[in-house]
Amino acid sequence: MASAHYFPILTSLLLLLSTLPDPSVATTRKLAALFQQQPLVLNYHNGPLLKGTVAVNLIWYGSFSSVQRSIIADFIQSMNSADAPPSVASWWQTIENYKDGSSNIVLGAQILDENCSIGKSLTKSQIVDLASKASTKGSINVVCTAADVVVDGFCMSNCGTHGSGLTDPKDAQSKFAYAWVGNPMTQCPGQCAWPFHQPTFGPQTPPLVAPNGDVGVDGMVINLATVLAGTVTDPFNNGYFQGPATAPLEAVSACTGIFGSGAYPGYAGSVLTDKATGASYNAQGVNGRKYLLPAMWDPKTSTCKTLV
């Protein structure tokens, strides 16, 4: 038994890109004004949020290099670091503005399933089964699938999901939260690794340089940031969201495509550039890492908050 949030990150992004006019005849000012006119209120539906210390357990399904795993593991560890802003930790601090205070994210267990024990074509229920293997009280169990693993709905309707399941179907107290993200590099980089890859639809503007040199995994970080924020603020379909509970706009998915100031559909916004590599980023992390993180809705201002 499980429930899942199939938030329309991909659908929203593709719709915005497909309707974007040619940038040669459209001004930044007009596009930005058009985007800002849309009201954004995430209602609180009186359910529990994940607060306090929350361990993120990673289940690596398929082939990931040690460097790829470290990019994502370092991102998780950066959420609770003391790096100077703009940092991953300062991005995550916006969560404190949601009901009941902060969520202290820590890196939990890591499980490797490099041989794809249940095959390379997975259903949503199989994702939940994989996630249940790492379940510990108060944790978020994240399944990361490799580039050659096909997951139901991946690329067609979503770049990642989150939801909840039961480790024991007969015990309602055995509920756990899970999330899934896949490496889009082989299957749909233009959809789930944007802005590090040219979009599948819309104006073919030059992509940004991935901050860790891996388009697929840097894209996974964006999608992981999205589902983690959604999991903490809406873990059981009754937290913070806008729209239907079956396809909600949540803390980050409500701010799709916004990474820096001045963002508009098809343009990520003004972000920082690494002088040595030319890579785009807006957050610093542990071990010298840099990341590009999406905007998060801030309950205090009812706006999409960016780091730069």
PASEBA-1860 file (N, C-alpha, C; in nm, 3 decimals):
! residues 308
1> MASAHYFP> 0.085/-0.119/0.000/0.000/0.000/0.000/0.088/0.123/0.000 ~ 0.062/0.211/-0.092/0.146/0.331/-0.099/0.070/0.443/-0.166 ~ 0.111/0.565/-0.138/0.058/0.681/-0.208/0.175/0.759/-0.262 ~ 0.153/0.824/-0.373/0.263/0.898/-0.436/0.214/1.031/-0.489 ~ 0.304/1.126/-0.493/0.276/1.258/-0.547/0.338/1.265/-0.686 ~ 0.255/1.277/-0.788/0.306/1.289/-0.923/0.298/1.435/-0.965 ~ 0.381/1.516/-0.903/0.376/1.659/-0.926/0.419/1.693/-1.070 ~ 0.355/1.792/-1.131/0.377/1.819/-1.273/0.496/1.907/-1.303
9> ILTSLLLL> 0.613/1.877/-1.249/0.732/1.957/-1.279/0.760/1.956/-1.428 ~ 0.767/1.838/-1.484/0.801/1.825/-1.625/0.693/1.883/-1.712 ~ 0.566/1.854/-1.679/0.456/1.905/-1.759/0.456/2.057/-1.761 ~ 0.476/2.119/-1.643/0.477/2.265/-1.635/0.591/2.324/-1.716 ~ 0.709/2.263/-1.705/0.826/2.315/-1.775/0.807/2.305/-1.925 ~ 0.757/2.191/-1.972/0.739/2.174/-2.116/0.633/2.270/-2.170 ~ 0.528/2.292/-2.092/0.425/2.385/-2.136/0.480/2.526/-2.148 ~ 0.559/2.568/-2.049/0.618/2.701/-2.052/0.713/2.717/-2.170
17> LSTLPDPS> 0.796/2.615/-2.194/0.891/2.623/-2.302/0.823/2.621/-2.438 ~ 0.718/2.541/-2.451/0.652/2.528/-2.581/0.575/2.653/-2.619 ~ 0.537/2.735/-2.520/0.462/2.856/-2.551/0.548/2.981/-2.549 ~ 0.676/2.969/-2.524/0.765/3.084/-2.516/0.792/3.143/-2.654 ~ 0.772/3.275/-2.673/0.802/3.337/-2.800/0.951/3.335/-2.830 ~ 0.985/3.360/-2.954/1.125/3.372/-2.994/1.190/3.483/-2.913 ~ 1.301/3.455/-2.843/1.363/3.557/-2.759/1.410/3.678/-2.835 ~ 1.427/3.668/-2.966/1.473/3.782/-3.044/1.365/3.889/-3.057
25> VATTRKLA> 1.239/3.852/-3.030/1.131/3.949/-3.044/1.056/3.967/-2.912 ~ 1.107/3.911/-2.804/1.041/3.923/-2.675/1.137/3.984/-2.575 ~ 1.089/4.079/-2.497/1.176/4.145/-2.401/1.170/4.074/-2.267 ~ 1.282/4.081/-2.193/1.288/4.025/-2.060/1.182/4.087/-1.970 ~ 1.166/4.216/-1.982/1.073/4.287/-1.895/0.930/4.236/-1.913 ~ 0.888/4.219/-2.037/0.752/4.173/-2.063/0.730/4.031/-2.015 ~ 0.827/3.944/-2.039/0.813/3.805/-1.998/0.813/3.793/-1.846 ~ 0.900/3.867/-1.782/0.907/3.863/-1.636/0.776/3.912/-1.575
33> ALFQQQPL> 0.721/4.019/-1.632/0.596/4.074/-1.582/0.483/3.973/-1.599 ~ 0.481/3.905/-1.712/0.379/3.805/-1.737/0.387/3.693/-1.634 ~ 0.509/3.649/-1.605/0.527/3.540/-1.508/0.483/3.582/-1.368 ~ 0.514/3.704/-1.329/0.485/3.750/-1.194/0.337/3.772/-1.167 ~ 0.256/3.782/-1.273/0.115/3.807/-1.255/0.042/3.686/-1.196 ~ 0.102/3.568/-1.203/0.035/3.448/-1.159/0.040/3.438/-1.007 ~ -0.076/3.427/-0.940/-0.078/3.417/-0.793/-0.019/3.285/-0.748 ~ 0.045/3.286/-0.633/0.106/3.164/-0.582/0.081/3.154/-0.433
41> VLNYHNGP> -0.010/3.067/-0.396/-0.040/3.041/-0.255/-0.045/2.890/-0.236 ~ 0.040/2.839/-0.148/0.035/2.699/-0.110/-0.043/2.688/0.021 ~ -0.156/2.624/0.017/-0.238/2.611/0.136/-0.186/2.498/0.225 ~ -0.201/2.517/0.356/-0.165/2.412/0.451/-0.289/2.331/0.483 ~ -0.279/2.199/0.467/-0.395/2.110/0.481/-0.396/2.034/0.614 ~ -0.324/2.089/0.713/-0.333/2.044/0.853/-0.269/1.907/0.882 ~ -0.192/1.856/0.788/-0.126/1.728/0.812/0.013/1.745/0.871 ~ 0.076/1.635/0.911/0.211/1.642/0.969/0.317/1.672/0.864
49> LLKGTVAV> 0.422/1.740/0.907/0.540/1.766/0.826/0.655/1.687/0.886 ~ 0.761/1.668/0.809/0.878/1.599/0.863/0.971/1.704/0.923 ~ 0.981/1.706/1.055/1.061/1.806/1.124/1.160/1.738/1.218 ~ 1.254/1.817/1.270/1.359/1.761/1.353/1.467/1.700/1.266 ~ 1.542/1.604/1.318/1.649/1.539/1.241/1.589/1.434/1.149 ~ 1.617/1.449/1.020/1.563/1.358/0.918/1.680/1.299/0.839 ~ 1.698/1.168/0.847/1.804/1.100/0.772/1.755/1.071/0.630 ~ 1.839/1.100/0.533/1.810/1.065/0.393/1.893/0.943/0.357
57> NLIWYGSF> 1.826/0.830/0.339/1.891/0.706/0.299/1.888/0.696/0.146 ~ 2.000/0.662/0.086/2.011/0.656/-0.060/2.021/0.511/-0.107 ~ 1.933/0.473/-0.198/1.937/0.341/-0.260/1.982/0.362/-0.405 ~ 2.103/0.318/-0.436/2.159/0.337/-0.570/2.123/0.214/-0.655 ~ 2.034/0.235/-0.751/1.986/0.124/-0.832/2.044/0.134/-0.973 ~ 2.135/0.043/-1.004/2.204/0.048/-1.131/2.345/0.102/-1.115 ~ 2.407/0.130/-1.227/2.549/0.167/-1.226/2.569/0.318/-1.209 ~ 2.631/0.354/-1.099/2.674/0.492/-1.072/2.822/0.486/-1.035
65> SSVQRSII> 2.899/0.580/-1.088/3.040/0.586/-1.050/3.051/0.642/-0.909 ~ 3.166/0.624/-0.847/3.187/0.677/-0.713/3.178/0.829/-0.713 ~ 3.222/0.891/-0.822/3.214/1.037/-0.832/3.068/1.081/-0.839 ~ 2.987/1.012/-0.918/2.846/1.046/-0.929/2.777/1.033/-0.793 ~ 2.806/0.925/-0.723/2.744/0.907/-0.591/2.789/1.017/-0.494 ~ 2.915/1.059/-0.505/2.965/1.161/-0.412/2.901/1.297/-0.440 ~ 2.868/1.326/-0.566/2.802/1.454/-0.598/2.670/1.465/-0.522 ~ 2.593/1.358/-0.524/2.462/1.360/-0.458/2.476/1.347/-0.307
73> ADFIQSMN> 2.567/1.261/-0.260/2.588/1.247/-0.115/2.637/1.379/-0.056 ~ 2.726/1.448/-0.126/2.776/1.578/-0.079/2.663/1.681/-0.075 ~ 2.571/1.672/-0.171/2.457/1.763/-0.170/2.374/1.744/-0.043 ~ 2.348/1.619/-0.009/2.271/1.591/0.113/2.344/1.644/0.236 ~ 2.475/1.618/0.244/2.552/1.664/0.359/2.562/1.817/0.364 ~ 2.556/1.881/0.249/2.564/2.027/0.244/2.442/2.095/0.303 ~ 2.331/2.023/0.314/2.209/2.083/0.366/2.219/2.113/0.515 ~ 2.322/2.058/0.578/2.342/2.082/0.721/2.485/2.126/0.748
81> SADAPPSV> 2.539/2.210/0.659/2.678/2.254/0.672/2.684/2.401/0.708 ~ 2.805/2.450/0.732/2.823/2.589/0.773/2.889/2.670/0.662 ~ 2.867/2.632/0.536/2.927/2.705/0.425/2.870/2.847/0.418 ~ 2.954/2.940/0.374/2.910/3.078/0.361/2.803/3.088/0.252 ~ 2.698/3.169/0.275/2.595/3.185/0.173/2.649/3.261/0.052 ~ 2.592/3.235/-0.067/2.480/3.145/-0.090/2.525/2.999/-0.084 ~ 2.454/2.921/-0.007/2.494/2.782/0.015/2.372/2.692/0.009 ~ 2.399/2.563/0.000/2.290/2.466/0.005/2.214/2.479/0.137
89> ASWWQTIE> 2.288/2.499/0.246/2.225/2.512/0.377/2.136/2.636/0.384 ~ 2.179/2.747/0.326/2.096/2.867/0.330/1.972/2.850/0.242 ~ 1.984/2.773/0.134/1.866/2.740/0.052/1.766/2.661/0.135 ~ 1.814/2.562/0.208/1.726/2.475/0.286/1.663/2.547/0.405 ~ 1.723/2.653/0.451/1.671/2.725/0.568/1.531/2.781/0.546 ~ 1.491/2.798/0.421/1.356/2.846/0.393/1.252/2.750/0.450 ~ 1.287/2.622/0.463/1.197/2.523/0.520/1.155/2.562/0.662 ~ 1.241/2.637/0.733/1.210/2.678/0.869/1.086/2.768/0.874
97> NYKDGSSN> 1.052/2.831/0.762/0.937/2.919/0.758/0.805/2.843/0.744 ~ 0.814/2.713/0.719/0.694/2.631/0.717/0.658/2.592/0.860 ~ 0.538/2.548/0.882/0.488/2.516/1.016/0.582/2.424/1.094 ~ 0.601/2.454/1.220/0.673/2.369/1.316/0.824/2.374/1.306 ~ 0.880/2.472/1.235/1.024/2.492/1.242/1.107/2.410/1.147 ~ 1.233/2.387/1.184/1.333/2.336/1.091/1.332/2.185/1.076 ~ 1.390/2.140/0.965/1.417/1.998/0.940/1.567/1.985/0.920 ~ 1.630/1.914/1.010/1.774/1.897/1.005/1.807/1.773/0.923
105> IVLGAQIL> 1.846/1.792/0.798/1.872/1.682/0.707/2.014/1.628/0.726 ~ 2.025/1.496/0.743/2.155/1.432/0.754/2.161/1.314/0.657 ~ 2.281/1.279/0.616/2.300/1.164/0.527/2.292/1.036/0.608 ~ 2.203/0.947/0.566/2.187/0.820/0.635/2.261/0.708/0.565 ~ 2.198/0.592/0.557/2.258/0.474/0.495/2.261/0.486/0.343 ~ 2.356/0.416/0.283/2.362/0.406/0.138/2.364/0.258/0.100 ~ 2.274/0.219/0.012/2.261/0.081/-0.032/2.288/0.074/-0.182 ~ 2.375/-0.015/-0.223/2.409/-0.031/-0.365/2.339/-0.155/-0.421
113> DENCSIGK> 2.267/-0.135/-0.530/2.205/-0.245/-0.605/2.250/-0.230/-0.750 ~ 2.379/-0.249/-0.771/2.438/-0.223/-0.902/2.394/-0.321/-1.010 ~ 2.352/-0.441/-0.971/2.313/-0.542/-1.069/2.164/-0.539/-1.102 ~ 2.093/-0.438/-1.052/1.950/-0.421/-1.082/1.874/-0.550/-1.051 ~ 1.858/-0.577/-0.923/1.805/-0.704/-0.875/1.665/-0.738/-0.924 ~ 1.586/-0.638/-0.960/1.450/-0.667/-1.010/1.432/-0.615/-1.153 ~ 1.542/-0.603/-1.226/1.533/-0.565/-1.366/1.555/-0.418/-1.392 ~ 1.558/-0.381/-1.520/1.584/-0.243/-1.560/1.460/-0.169/-1.609
121> SLTKSQIV> 1.344/-0.223/-1.582/1.219/-0.156/-1.614/1.131/-0.166/-1.490 ~ 1.110/-0.053/-1.423/1.045/-0.053/-1.292/0.910/0.017/-1.293 ~ 0.818/-0.037/-1.216/0.691/0.028/-1.192/0.701/0.113/-1.065 ~ 0.601/0.196/-1.040/0.601/0.277/-0.918/0.597/0.190/-0.793 ~ 0.523/0.080/-0.798/0.516/-0.007/-0.680/0.651/-0.071/-0.651 ~ 0.728/-0.099/-0.755/0.861/-0.155/-0.733/0.956/-0.052/-0.674 ~ 0.938/0.075/-0.711/1.016/0.182/-0.649/0.989/0.186/-0.499 ~ 0.861/0.174/-0.461/0.825/0.174/-0.319/0.887/0.055/-0.248
129> DLASKAST> 0.885/-0.061/-0.312/0.945/-0.181/-0.252/1.094/-0.161/-0.229 ~ 1.163/-0.102/-0.327/1.306/-0.075/-0.311/1.331/0.022/-0.197 ~ 1.246/0.125/-0.189/1.262/0.226/-0.084/1.241/0.166/0.054 ~ 1.151/0.070/0.064/1.119/0.012/0.195/1.237/-0.062/0.256 ~ 1.334/-0.103/0.174/1.449/-0.178/0.224/1.541/-0.093/0.310 ~ 1.530/0.038/0.297/1.617/0.127/0.375/1.541/0.200/0.483 ~ 1.417/0.159/0.506/1.331/0.235/0.594/1.378/0.233/0.740 ~ 1.394/0.352/0.795/1.419/0.371/0.938/1.326/0.480/0.987
137> KGSINVVC> 1.295/0.482/1.113/1.199/0.578/1.166/1.243/0.721/1.142 ~ 1.150/0.801/1.086/1.178/0.942/1.064/1.269/0.971/0.946 ~ 1.292/0.872/0.859/1.384/0.892/0.746/1.309/0.917/0.617 ~ 1.384/0.961/0.515/1.334/0.967/0.378/1.421/0.872/0.298 ~ 1.360/0.776/0.233/1.434/0.676/0.158/1.428/0.712/0.010 ~ 1.542/0.744/-0.047/1.549/0.794/-0.184/1.608/0.688/-0.276 ~ 1.532/0.650/-0.378/1.580/0.558/-0.480/1.636/0.640/-0.596 ~ 1.762/0.618/-0.629/1.826/0.684/-0.742/1.849/0.579/-0.850
145> TAADVVVD> 1.786/0.597/-0.967/1.801/0.499/-1.074/1.900/0.549/-1.179 ~ 1.978/0.456/-1.233/2.083/0.488/-1.329/2.023/0.523/-1.466 ~ 2.110/0.573/-1.554/2.066/0.626/-1.683/1.998/0.523/-1.771 ~ 2.031/0.394/-1.754/1.973/0.291/-1.840/1.856/0.218/-1.775 ~ 1.805/0.271/-1.663/1.690/0.210/-1.595/1.565/0.289/-1.631 ~ 1.465/0.219/-1.683/1.339/0.281/-1.722/1.241/0.272/-1.606 ~ 1.181/0.385/-1.571/1.082/0.389/-1.463/0.951/0.442/-1.520 ~ 0.843/0.379/-1.482/0.711/0.416/-1.532/0.685/0.566/-1.511
153> GFCMSNCG> 0.658/0.637/-1.619/0.629/0.780/-1.613/0.749/0.870/-1.630 ~ 0.869/0.815/-1.615/0.990/0.897/-1.626/0.999/0.957/-1.766 ~ 1.028/1.086/-1.771/1.041/1.163/-1.895/0.906/1.200/-1.956 ~ 0.809/1.112/-1.948/0.679/1.140/-2.008/0.595/1.234/-1.922 ~ 0.599/1.216/-1.789/0.517/1.299/-1.701/0.591/1.352/-1.580 ~ 0.709/1.300/-1.550/0.780/1.350/-1.433/0.929/1.320/-1.442 ~ 1.005/1.393/-1.360/1.149/1.374/-1.347/1.184/1.316/-1.211 ~ 1.085/1.301/-1.127/1.103/1.247/-0.993/0.970/1.249/-0.921
161> THGSGLTD> 0.955/1.166/-0.822/0.832/1.162/-0.743/0.865/1.142/-0.596 ~ 0.764/1.163/-0.512/0.777/1.125/-0.372/0.641/1.080/-0.322 ~ 0.641/1.006/-0.213/0.516/0.956/-0.159/0.541/0.885/-0.028 ~ 0.451/0.795/0.007/0.464/0.721/0.132/0.420/0.578/0.113 ~ 0.471/0.490/0.197/0.435/0.349/0.191/0.436/0.290/0.331 ~ 0.403/0.161/0.340/0.402/0.090/0.467/0.500/-0.026/0.460 ~ 0.587/-0.036/0.558/0.676/-0.151/0.562/0.599/-0.277/0.598 ~ 0.489/-0.260/0.672/0.399/-0.370/0.706/0.258/-0.329/0.668
169> PKDAQSKF> 0.199/-0.390/0.564/0.066/-0.351/0.518/-0.042/-0.357/0.626 ~ -0.018/-0.435/0.732/-0.117/-0.450/0.839/-0.096/-0.351/0.953 ~ 0.010/-0.271/0.943/0.045/-0.180/1.053/0.051/-0.037/1.001 ~ -0.050/0.043/1.037/-0.055/0.182/0.992/0.058/0.265/1.049 ~ 0.119/0.216/1.157/0.229/0.290/1.220/0.362/0.267/1.148 ~ 0.363/0.180/1.048/0.488/0.149/0.977/0.506/0.238/0.853 ~ 0.435/0.347/0.849/0.442/0.438/0.733/0.581/0.500/0.721 ~ 0.629/0.510/0.598/0.758/0.575/0.573/0.745/0.665/0.451
177> AYAWVGNP> 0.833/0.763/0.444/0.835/0.855/0.330/0.946/0.813/0.234 ~ 0.919/0.824/0.105/1.020/0.788/0.007/1.020/0.890/-0.107 ~ 1.126/0.885/-0.185/1.135/0.969/-0.305/1.214/0.891/-0.411 ~ 1.198/0.932/-0.534/1.273/0.869/-0.643/1.315/0.977/-0.742 ~ 1.439/0.965/-0.792/1.486/1.046/-0.904/1.569/0.955/-0.995 ~ 1.564/0.985/-1.124/1.641/0.906/-1.219/1.744/0.990/-1.292 ~ 1.849/0.927/-1.340/1.949/0.995/-1.422/1.892/1.010/-1.563 ~ 1.867/1.133/-1.609/1.799/1.154/-1.737/1.892/1.158/-1.858
185> MTQCPGQC> 2.020/1.140/-1.839/2.117/1.169/-1.944/2.090/1.091/-2.072 ~ 2.053/0.966/-2.062/2.029/0.884/-2.181/1.887/0.901/-2.235 ~ 1.791/0.912/-2.146/1.651/0.906/-2.187/1.588/1.042/-2.219 ~ 1.622/1.145/-2.143/1.553/1.273/-2.168/1.628/1.391/-2.106 ~ 1.752/1.417/-2.146/1.825/1.530/-2.087/1.761/1.665/-2.116 ~ 1.694/1.677/-2.230/1.630/1.803/-2.264/1.506/1.832/-2.183 ~ 1.457/1.731/-2.114/1.339/1.749/-2.031/1.374/1.752/-1.882 ~ 1.461/1.661/-1.838/1.487/1.647/-1.695/1.627/1.688/-1.652
193> AWPFHQPT> 1.709/1.740/-1.745/1.840/1.794/-1.707/1.853/1.940/-1.749 ~ 1.744/2.001/-1.796/1.746/2.145/-1.823/1.767/2.220/-1.692 ~ 1.846/2.325/-1.686/1.904/2.403/-1.796/2.046/2.364/-1.838 ~ 2.089/2.242/-1.803/2.223/2.197/-1.842/2.223/2.130/-1.979 ~ 2.107/2.121/-2.040/2.094/2.064/-2.174/1.990/2.145/-2.248 ~ 2.006/2.158/-2.378/1.905/2.231/-2.455/1.769/2.167/-2.436 ~ 1.663/2.247/-2.422/1.530/2.190/-2.400/1.479/2.115/-2.523 ~ 1.397/2.015/-2.497/1.337/1.939/-2.606/1.244/2.027/-2.686
201> FGPQTPPL> 1.174/2.117/-2.619/1.080/2.207/-2.685/1.119/2.351/-2.656 ~ 1.067/2.443/-2.735/1.092/2.584/-2.713/1.221/2.631/-2.777 ~ 1.255/2.759/-2.756/1.377/2.816/-2.815/1.501/2.739/-2.772 ~ 1.588/2.713/-2.865/1.708/2.634/-2.836/1.823/2.724/-2.789 ~ 1.804/2.782/-2.671/1.907/2.867/-2.613/2.023/2.780/-2.564 ~ 2.143/2.835/-2.560/2.259/2.755/-2.515/2.240/2.706/-2.372 ~ 2.272/2.581/-2.344/2.258/2.530/-2.208/2.364/2.587/-2.115 ~ 2.337/2.584/-1.987/2.435/2.625/-1.887/2.534/2.510/-1.866
209> VAPNGDVG> 2.653/2.545/-1.818/2.754/2.444/-1.789/2.725/2.385/-1.652 ~ 2.718/2.252/-1.645/2.686/2.183/-1.519/2.798/2.205/-1.418 ~ 2.764/2.242/-1.293/2.867/2.278/-1.195/2.959/2.164/-1.153 ~ 2.913/2.040/-1.165/2.998/1.926/-1.129/3.041/1.845/-1.250 ~ 3.021/1.904/-1.368/3.069/1.841/-1.490/2.992/1.718/-1.535 ~ 2.872/1.697/-1.480/2.792/1.579/-1.515/2.648/1.625/-1.536 ~ 2.609/1.640/-1.662/2.477/1.694/-1.695/2.366/1.611/-1.631 ~ 2.377/1.478/-1.640/2.273/1.393/-1.586/2.262/1.401/-1.435
217> VDGMVINL> 2.373/1.393/-1.365/2.370/1.393/-1.218/2.344/1.533/-1.164 ~ 2.397/1.636/-1.228/2.362/1.771/-1.184/2.214/1.798/-1.205 ~ 2.156/1.738/-1.310/2.012/1.746/-1.329/1.938/1.670/-1.220 ~ 1.994/1.555/-1.180/1.934/1.479/-1.070/1.930/1.559/-0.941 ~ 2.033/1.639/-0.916/2.037/1.721/-0.795/1.919/1.818/-0.792 ~ 1.891/1.881/-0.907/1.777/1.972/-0.914/1.648/1.898/-0.880 ~ 1.630/1.781/-0.940/1.508/1.704/-0.916/1.503/1.647/-0.775 ~ 1.619/1.611/-0.719/1.624/1.563/-0.582/1.589/1.675/-0.485
225> ATVLAGTV> 1.641/1.794/-0.510/1.607/1.909/-0.426/1.456/1.932/-0.427 ~ 1.396/1.915/-0.543/1.251/1.935/-0.557/1.173/1.834/-0.475 ~ 1.207/1.705/-0.488/1.129/1.603/-0.417/1.156/1.603/-0.267 ~ 1.278/1.639/-0.225/1.306/1.644/-0.081/1.226/1.756/-0.014 ~ 1.222/1.872/-0.078/1.143/1.982/-0.022/0.995/1.944/-0.017 ~ 0.947/1.877/-0.121/0.809/1.832/-0.122/0.782/1.727/-0.017 ~ 0.876/1.636/0.004/0.858/1.530/0.103/0.849/1.586/0.244 ~ 0.934/1.682/0.276/0.935/1.739/0.410/0.810/1.822/0.437
233> TDPFNNGY> 0.765/1.898/0.338/0.653/1.991/0.360/0.517/1.932/0.323 ~ 0.517/1.816/0.257/0.391/1.750/0.220/0.412/1.599/0.211 ~ 0.451/1.536/0.321/0.489/1.394/0.314/0.375/1.297/0.291 ~ 0.253/1.333/0.338/0.143/1.236/0.335/0.016/1.292/0.269 ~ 0.034/1.377/0.170/-0.077/1.432/0.092/-0.166/1.531/0.168 ~ -0.119/1.578/0.284/-0.203/1.672/0.359/-0.119/1.782/0.424 ~ -0.009/1.819/0.358/0.076/1.927/0.407/0.053/2.054/0.327 ~ 0.161/2.113/0.278/0.153/2.236/0.199/0.150/2.203/0.049
241> FQGPATAP> 0.047/2.247/-0.020/0.043/2.233/-0.165/-0.070/2.315/-0.224 ~ -0.063/2.331/-0.354/-0.167/2.399/-0.430/-0.218/2.302/-0.535 ~ -0.350/2.303/-0.558/-0.408/2.215/-0.659/-0.450/2.082/-0.601 ~ -0.475/1.983/-0.686/-0.520/1.852/-0.638/-0.410/1.776/-0.566 ~ -0.447/1.698/-0.464/-0.348/1.623/-0.387/-0.280/1.516/-0.471 ~ -0.344/1.471/-0.578/-0.285/1.369/-0.664/-0.178/1.425/-0.758 ~ -0.180/1.555/-0.783/-0.079/1.619/-0.868/-0.054/1.760/-0.815 ~ 0.002/1.770/-0.695/0.014/1.900/-0.630/0.132/1.982/-0.678
249> LEAVSACT> 0.118/2.114/-0.667/0.233/2.204/-0.677/0.281/2.225/-0.534 ~ 0.408/2.192/-0.510/0.460/2.193/-0.373/0.570/2.297/-0.357 ~ 0.647/2.285/-0.250/0.743/2.389/-0.211/0.836/2.433/-0.324 ~ 0.882/2.339/-0.405/0.972/2.374/-0.516/0.905/2.354/-0.651 ~ 0.823/2.252/-0.665/0.758/2.230/-0.795/0.665/2.344/-0.833 ~ 0.623/2.424/-0.734/0.543/2.543/-0.763/0.627/2.654/-0.826 ~ 0.759/2.639/-0.819/0.851/2.742/-0.870/0.933/2.690/-0.987 ~ 0.877/2.601/-1.064/0.948/2.536/-1.174/1.018/2.634/-1.267
257> GIFGSGAY> 1.145/2.605/-1.296/1.220/2.682/-1.395/1.286/2.808/-1.343 ~ 1.275/2.836/-1.213/1.332/2.957/-1.155/1.456/2.921/-1.074 ~ 1.571/2.979/-1.110/1.696/2.951/-1.040/1.764/3.079/-0.990 ~ 1.733/3.190/-1.053/1.794/3.316/-1.014/1.700/3.431/-1.041 ~ 1.742/3.550/-1.003/1.657/3.669/-1.023/1.635/3.693/-1.171 ~ 1.518/3.746/-1.203/1.485/3.779/-1.342/1.446/3.660/-1.427 ~ 1.424/3.544/-1.366/1.388/3.425/-1.443/1.253/3.442/-1.510 ~ 1.240/3.382/-1.626/1.111/3.373/-1.694/1.111/3.243/-1.773
265> PGYAGSVL> 0.997/3.200/-1.824/0.991/3.071/-1.892/1.098/3.055/-2.000 ~ 1.181/2.954/-1.982/1.290/2.927/-2.076/1.422/2.991/-2.037 ~ 1.421/3.078/-1.937/1.544/3.145/-1.890/1.555/3.122/-1.740 ~ 1.664/3.059/-1.697/1.679/3.017/-1.557/1.697/3.133/-1.461 ~ 1.733/3.250/-1.512/1.757/3.364/-1.426/1.905/3.393/-1.413 ~ 1.938/3.500/-1.343/2.076/3.541/-1.325/2.139/3.459/-1.213 ~ 2.240/3.380/-1.249/2.308/3.295/-1.150/2.457/3.324/-1.152 ~ 2.532/3.259/-1.066/2.676/3.280/-1.056/2.751/3.194/-1.157
273> TDKATGAS> 2.871/3.238/-1.193/2.954/3.163/-1.287/3.090/3.137/-1.226 ~ 3.132/3.012/-1.230/3.264/2.976/-1.183/3.367/3.025/-1.286 ~ 3.457/3.114/-1.245/3.553/3.173/-1.338/3.648/3.071/-1.399 ~ 3.675/2.965/-1.325/3.771/2.866/-1.374/3.709/2.770/-1.475 ~ 3.584/2.733/-1.454/3.520/2.630/-1.538/3.410/2.683/-1.627 ~ 3.359/2.802/-1.597/3.246/2.855/-1.671/3.113/2.795/-1.630 ~ 3.114/2.714/-1.524/2.993/2.646/-1.478/2.900/2.743/-1.407 ~ 2.771/2.717/-1.419/2.669/2.799/-1.353/2.628/2.736/-1.221
281> YNAQGVNG> 2.612/2.817/-1.118/2.572/2.767/-0.987/2.509/2.880/-0.907 ~ 2.445/2.845/-0.798/2.392/2.947/-0.706/2.407/2.906/-0.561 ~ 2.475/2.791/-0.537/2.492/2.744/-0.400/2.625/2.672/-0.384 ~ 2.688/2.697/-0.271/2.812/2.627/-0.237/2.782/2.514/-0.138 ~ 2.865/2.408/-0.145/2.843/2.295/-0.056/2.973/2.243/0.001 ~ 2.966/2.129/0.065/3.083/2.069/0.128/3.180/2.020/0.021 ~ 3.305/2.003/0.062/3.410/1.950/-0.026/3.429/2.032/-0.153 ~ 3.403/2.162/-0.142/3.423/2.251/-0.255/3.319/2.238/-0.365
289> RKYLLPAM> 3.211/2.166/-0.339/3.107/2.147/-0.440/3.029/2.275/-0.466 ~ 2.979/2.285/-0.589/2.886/2.391/-0.625/2.763/2.326/-0.688 ~ 2.648/2.387/-0.665/2.522/2.332/-0.716/2.434/2.443/-0.770 ~ 2.347/2.407/-0.862/2.242/2.498/-0.909/2.110/2.446/-0.853 ~ 2.049/2.524/-0.763/1.927/2.480/-0.695/1.807/2.565/-0.736 ~ 1.691/2.501/-0.745/1.571/2.574/-0.786/1.517/2.662/-0.675 ~ 1.436/2.759/-0.713/1.372/2.846/-0.615/1.276/2.765/-0.528 ~ 1.256/2.814/-0.405/1.163/2.750/-0.312/1.059/2.852/-0.267
297> WDPKTSTC> 0.935/2.809/-0.261/0.829/2.898/-0.215/0.847/2.929/-0.067 ~ 0.841/3.058/-0.035/0.861/3.105/0.102/0.725/3.143/0.161 ~ 0.678/3.073/0.265/0.548/3.104/0.325/0.540/3.246/0.382 ~ 0.654/3.304/0.420/0.652/3.438/0.479/0.619/3.546/0.376 ~ 0.661/3.523/0.252/0.642/3.624/0.148/0.547/3.579/0.037 ~ 0.512/3.451/0.037/0.430/3.391/-0.070/0.491/3.413/-0.207 ~ 0.624/3.403/-0.212/0.696/3.417/-0.340/0.797/3.305/-0.354 ~ 0.845/3.288/-0.476/0.950/3.191/-0.503/1.084/3.255/-0.469
305> KTLV> 1.151/3.203/-0.368/1.274/3.263/-0.317/1.396/3.200/-0.383 ~ 1.483/3.283/-0.436/1.608/3.236/-0.496/1.726/3.279/-0.410 ~ 1.839/3.213/-0.431/1.959/3.245/-0.355/2.033/3.366/-0.411 ~ 2.021/3.387/-0.541/2.089/3.501/-0.605/1.993/3.574/-0.697
END
